[in-house]
């Protein structure tokens, strides 16, 4: 989807009636659809069947569903074995537990062997809210993108999450898809382009590039609208749903055009999307850059929006970061 005017941004994306849905819902819908298409699809859960939206698959295809229980290391080991036996396993848990608690098993049993396992990390980010710091996965992009052979995808809304889940099922090899618990704006459509490894320019601009993933993509579009209306800044917004493989040509081309970049993510500012973008730009298009994300901190219990505001993952922070980085051009 490419939007070239602030008028279109306003009318198309910021209606008061915009639909809201949890990204995890898109994952659950995709599992059921995949199960009906391919009998090799199996789903494993670590005692979080309802929370990860794996329940629909479990009810429709009980013979292809495995409840592992609270044993994330076993979850990864079983999935690896099933993959090496010819199945396509989707292993589902909270992101703090998988890939958080079973990173070693994912590294050795799945990535090292190139096992065809799909890892689904739900309840990612600080917006999981009242569950608190122990359940707020803010480091999972960092620990997954560093693993050889592993694809890492962070879709922006429920429709894109379904597309991402369907897409990784068609690819041979391990993949990680990250999604959340709360309802967020549904701003993409069934016709919006989605391809693993290909970033989407949602708003064309000339003054600054905002590169975002997950729910922060919509927040970045809100920031771009405010930058245009209040500050006369023409911001380019890129939905970088695939962290690995990163779309380096698209990112470098945009950076060369605008001369300044802001990365926005619901993740630690170290090691995630922003770090991946900085690595690419250091080699291909060095420009001033700012980072919007978790400021090297653990979270706490609270409502989702309260936490996003406290830790600076907001439209206002993106706007300020854009204005600051433009001064460095």
C-alpha positions as CSV (number, residue, x, y, z in Angstrom):
1,X,0.0,0.0,0.0
2,X,1.4,3.4,-1.0
3,X,-0.1,6.6,0.1
4,X,1.2,9.8,-1.4
5,X,-0.7,12.6,0.3
6,X,-1.6,13.7,3.8
7,X,-5.2,14.1,2.7
8,X,-5.4,10.4,1.9
9,X,-3.6,9.6,5.2
10,X,-6.3,11.5,7.1
11,X,-9.3,10.1,5.3
12,X,-8.2,6.5,4.9
13,X,-6.5,5.8,8.2
14,X,-7.8,8.0,10.9
15,X,-11.5,7.6,10.8
16,X,-13.2,7.4,14.3
17,X,-14.8,4.2,13.1
18,X,-11.5,2.4,12.3
19,X,-11.7,-1.2,13.3
20,X,-9.8,-2.5,16.3
21,X,-8.6,-6.1,16.6
22,X,-5.8,-8.0,18.4
23,X,-3.0,-9.1,16.2
24,X,-3.1,-12.6,17.9
25,X,-6.5,-13.0,16.3
26,X,-4.9,-13.0,12.8
27,X,-2.6,-15.8,13.9
28,X,-5.5,-17.9,15.1
29,X,-7.5,-17.4,11.9
30,X,-4.5,-18.4,9.8
31,X,-3.9,-21.6,11.8
32,X,-7.4,-22.8,11.1
33,X,-7.2,-21.9,7.4
34,X,-3.7,-23.6,7.1
35,X,-5.0,-26.7,8.9
36,X,-7.7,-27.1,6.3
37,X,-5.3,-26.8,3.4
38,X,-2.4,-28.9,4.6
39,X,-2.5,-32.0,6.7
40,X,1.2,-31.6,7.5
41,X,0.4,-28.5,9.7
42,X,0.5,-29.3,13.4
43,X,0.2,-26.9,16.3
44,X,1.8,-27.1,19.7
45,X,1.0,-25.0,22.8
46,X,2.7,-24.5,26.1
47,X,-0.5,-24.2,28.3
48,X,-1.6,-21.0,26.5
49,X,-4.0,-22.3,23.9
50,X,-6.7,-19.7,24.4
51,X,-4.3,-16.8,25.0
52,X,-2.3,-17.5,21.8
53,X,-5.5,-18.1,19.8
54,X,-4.5,-21.7,19.0
55,X,-7.8,-22.9,20.4
56,X,-9.6,-22.8,17.1
57,X,-7.1,-25.1,15.5
58,X,-7.2,-27.4,18.6
59,X,-10.9,-27.8,18.3
60,X,-11.1,-28.3,14.6
61,X,-8.0,-30.6,14.2
62,X,-7.5,-32.2,17.7
63,X,-5.5,-35.1,16.2
64,X,-2.9,-32.5,15.0
65,X,-2.7,-30.5,18.2
66,X,-0.3,-31.1,21.1
67,X,-0.7,-29.5,24.5
68,X,2.9,-29.6,25.9
69,X,2.1,-27.9,29.2
70,X,4.4,-25.4,31.0
71,X,7.6,-26.8,29.4
72,X,8.9,-24.4,26.8
73,X,12.1,-26.3,26.2
74,X,10.1,-29.5,25.5
75,X,7.9,-27.4,23.2
76,X,10.9,-26.5,21.0
77,X,12.3,-30.0,21.1
78,X,9.0,-31.7,20.1
79,X,8.5,-29.1,17.3
80,X,12.0,-29.8,16.0
81,X,11.4,-33.5,15.9
82,X,8.1,-33.2,14.2
83,X,9.7,-30.9,11.6
84,X,12.5,-33.3,10.9
85,X,9.8,-36.0,10.5
86,X,8.2,-34.0,7.7
87,X,5.5,-32.0,9.5
88,X,5.2,-28.2,9.7
89,X,4.8,-27.4,13.4
90,X,3.6,-24.0,14.7
91,X,4.7,-23.7,18.4
92,X,2.8,-21.1,20.3
93,X,3.5,-19.4,23.6
94,X,4.1,-16.0,25.1
95,X,7.2,-14.4,23.7
96,X,8.8,-14.1,27.1
97,X,8.7,-17.9,27.3
98,X,9.3,-18.7,23.7
99,X,11.7,-17.6,22.4
100,X,12.7,-16.2,25.8
101,X,12.9,-19.3,28.0
102,X,13.8,-21.9,25.3
103,X,16.3,-19.9,23.3
104,X,19.0,-22.6,23.6
105,X,16.6,-25.2,22.2
106,X,15.6,-22.9,19.4
107,X,19.2,-22.2,18.6
108,X,20.4,-25.8,18.5
109,X,17.5,-28.0,17.7
110,X,15.7,-25.7,15.3
111,X,18.0,-23.1,13.7
112,X,21.2,-25.1,13.6
113,X,19.3,-28.0,12.0
114,X,17.3,-25.7,9.7
115,X,14.2,-27.5,11.0
116,X,10.9,-26.3,9.4
117,X,9.5,-24.9,12.7
118,X,7.3,-21.8,13.0
119,X,7.7,-20.0,16.3
120,X,4.8,-17.8,17.4
121,X,5.5,-15.3,20.2
122,X,2.3,-13.8,21.6
123,X,1.7,-11.0,24.2
124,X,4.9,-9.3,23.0
125,X,5.8,-5.7,24.0
126,X,4.9,-3.6,26.9
127,X,1.3,-3.2,25.9
128,X,0.6,-6.6,27.5
129,X,0.1,-4.2,30.4
130,X,-1.1,-5.4,33.8
131,X,0.9,-8.7,33.5
132,X,4.0,-6.7,34.4
133,X,7.7,-6.7,33.6
134,X,8.1,-10.5,33.8
135,X,5.6,-11.0,31.0
136,X,6.4,-8.0,28.8
137,X,8.7,-9.3,26.0
138,X,10.9,-6.4,25.1
139,X,14.0,-8.3,24.0
140,X,12.7,-11.0,21.7
141,X,13.5,-9.3,18.4
142,X,17.1,-9.0,19.5
143,X,17.5,-12.6,20.5
144,X,15.9,-14.0,17.4
145,X,17.3,-11.9,14.7
146,X,20.8,-12.9,15.8
147,X,20.2,-16.6,15.1
148,X,21.3,-17.9,11.7
149,X,18.7,-19.3,9.4
150,X,15.8,-17.7,11.3
151,X,13.3,-15.4,9.6
152,X,11.8,-12.7,11.9
153,X,8.5,-11.0,11.2
154,X,6.7,-8.4,13.2
155,X,3.3,-7.6,11.5
156,X,1.5,-4.4,12.1
157,X,-2.2,-5.4,12.6
158,X,-4.4,-8.5,12.6
159,X,-4.8,-8.7,8.8
160,X,-1.0,-8.5,8.3
161,X,-0.5,-11.1,11.1
162,X,-2.7,-13.5,9.2
163,X,-0.7,-12.9,6.0
164,X,2.6,-13.3,7.8
165,X,1.5,-16.6,9.4
166,X,0.3,-17.9,6.0
167,X,3.5,-16.8,4.3
168,X,5.9,-18.4,6.7
169,X,4.0,-21.7,6.4
170,X,5.0,-21.7,2.7
171,X,8.7,-21.1,3.4
172,X,11.1,-23.9,4.1
173,X,13.0,-23.4,7.3
174,X,12.6,-21.8,10.8
175,X,10.7,-18.5,11.3
176,X,9.5,-16.4,14.2
177,X,6.4,-14.2,14.1
178,X,5.7,-11.7,16.9
179,X,2.3,-10.4,17.9
180,X,0.4,-8.9,20.8
181,X,-2.6,-9.2,23.1
182,X,-4.4,-5.8,23.0
183,X,-6.7,-4.6,20.2
184,X,-4.9,-2.2,17.9
185,X,-6.1,-0.3,14.7
186,X,-6.7,-2.5,11.6
187,X,-5.4,-0.2,8.9
188,X,-4.2,-2.6,6.2
189,X,-6.6,-4.5,4.0
190,X,-6.7,-7.9,2.3
191,X,-5.4,-6.2,-0.8
192,X,-2.4,-4.5,0.9
193,X,0.8,-6.0,-0.4
194,X,2.7,-8.3,1.9
195,X,5.9,-10.2,1.1
196,X,8.5,-11.6,3.5
197,X,11.6,-9.4,3.2
198,X,9.9,-6.5,1.4
199,X,9.2,-3.4,3.3
200,X,6.1,-1.3,2.4
201,X,6.2,2.5,2.0
202,X,2.9,3.7,3.5
203,X,3.5,7.4,3.0
204,X,6.0,9.0,0.7
205,X,8.0,11.8,2.0
206,X,11.2,13.9,1.5
207,X,12.2,15.4,4.9
208,X,12.6,12.4,7.2
209,X,12.0,8.6,7.1
210,X,10.1,6.8,9.9
211,X,10.8,3.1,9.9
212,X,8.5,1.1,12.2
213,X,7.2,-2.4,12.9
214,X,4.2,-3.9,14.8
215,X,1.6,-1.5,16.3
216,X,4.1,1.4,16.1
217,X,3.5,1.5,12.4
218,X,0.0,3.1,12.9
219,X,1.5,5.4,15.6
220,X,4.1,6.4,13.0
221,X,1.4,7.3,10.5
222,X,-0.3,9.4,13.1
223,X,3.0,11.1,13.7
224,X,3.5,11.7,10.0
225,X,0.1,13.4,9.8
226,X,0.9,15.7,12.7
227,X,4.4,16.5,11.3
228,X,2.7,17.6,8.1
229,X,-0.1,19.6,9.7
230,X,1.7,21.3,12.5
231,X,5.3,21.5,11.4
232,X,5.3,21.4,7.6
233,X,7.5,18.3,7.6
234,X,7.0,15.7,4.9
235,X,7.7,12.3,6.5
236,X,8.1,9.0,4.7
237,X,6.7,6.1,6.7
238,X,7.9,2.5,6.1
239,X,6.3,-0.6,7.5
240,X,9.3,-2.8,8.0
241,X,7.4,-5.9,9.0
242,X,10.3,-8.2,8.2
243,X,13.2,-7.6,10.6
244,X,15.2,-10.5,9.0
245,X,15.8,-10.6,6.1
246,X,15.8,-6.8,6.2
247,X,14.9,-4.9,3.1
248,X,18.2,-3.0,3.0
249,X,17.7,-1.6,-0.6
250,X,14.4,0.1,0.4
251,X,15.7,1.4,3.7
252,X,18.9,2.8,2.1
253,X,17.0,4.4,-0.8
254,X,14.7,6.2,1.6
255,X,17.5,7.3,3.8
256,X,19.4,8.7,0.8
257,X,16.3,10.6,-0.2
258,X,15.3,12.1,3.1
259,X,18.7,12.3,4.8
260,X,17.3,11.5,8.3
261,X,15.8,8.4,9.9
262,X,13.7,7.6,13.0
263,X,13.1,3.9,14.0
264,X,10.0,3.1,16.1
265,X,9.3,-0.2,17.8
266,X,7.6,-1.6,20.9
267,X,10.9,-3.2,21.9
268,X,14.2,-2.3,23.6
269,X,16.0,0.4,21.6
270,X,19.0,-1.9,21.7
271,X,19.1,-5.0,19.4
272,X,15.7,-4.6,17.7
273,X,14.5,-3.0,14.5
274,X,16.4,0.2,15.2
275,X,19.6,-1.6,15.6
276,X,19.0,-3.6,12.4
277,X,18.3,-0.4,10.5
278,X,21.4,1.3,12.0
279,X,23.6,-1.6,10.9
280,X,22.3,-1.4,7.4
281,X,22.6,2.4,7.2
282,X,26.2,2.4,8.6
283,X,27.2,0.4,5.5
284,X,24.9,1.7,2.8
285,X,23.6,5.2,3.7
286,X,25.0,6.8,6.8
287,X,22.5,9.5,8.0
288,X,21.5,11.0,11.3
289,X,19.2,8.6,13.2
290,X,17.0,8.6,16.3
291,X,15.4,5.6,18.2
292,X,12.0,5.3,19.6
293,X,11.4,2.3,21.8
294,X,11.9,1.0,25.4
295,X,14.8,3.1,26.9
296,X,16.9,0.3,28.3
297,X,14.5,-0.5,31.0
298,X,12.2,-3.2,32.4
299,X,8.5,-2.3,32.4
300,X,5.9,-2.5,35.1
301,X,2.2,-3.3,35.7
302,X,-0.2,-0.8,34.2
303,X,-2.7,-0.1,31.4
304,X,-1.3,-0.5,28.0
305,X,-1.6,3.2,26.9
306,X,-0.3,4.4,30.3
307,X,2.8,2.3,29.8
308,X,3.4,3.3,26.2
309,X,3.2,7.0,27.3
310,X,5.4,6.5,30.3
311,X,8.2,4.8,28.4
312,X,8.0,7.0,25.3
313,X,6.5,4.8,22.6
314,X,4.0,7.4,21.4
315,X,3.1,9.7,18.5
316,X,4.5,12.6,20.4
317,X,7.9,11.0,20.9
318,X,8.1,10.1,17.2
319,X,7.3,13.7,16.2
320,X,9.9,15.1,18.6
321,X,12.5,12.6,17.4
322,X,11.8,13.5,13.8
323,X,12.2,17.2,14.5
324,X,15.4,16.6,16.4
325,X,17.0,14.4,13.7
326,X,16.1,16.8,10.9
327,X,18.3,19.4,12.7
328,X,21.3,17.1,12.4
329,X,21.1,16.9,8.6
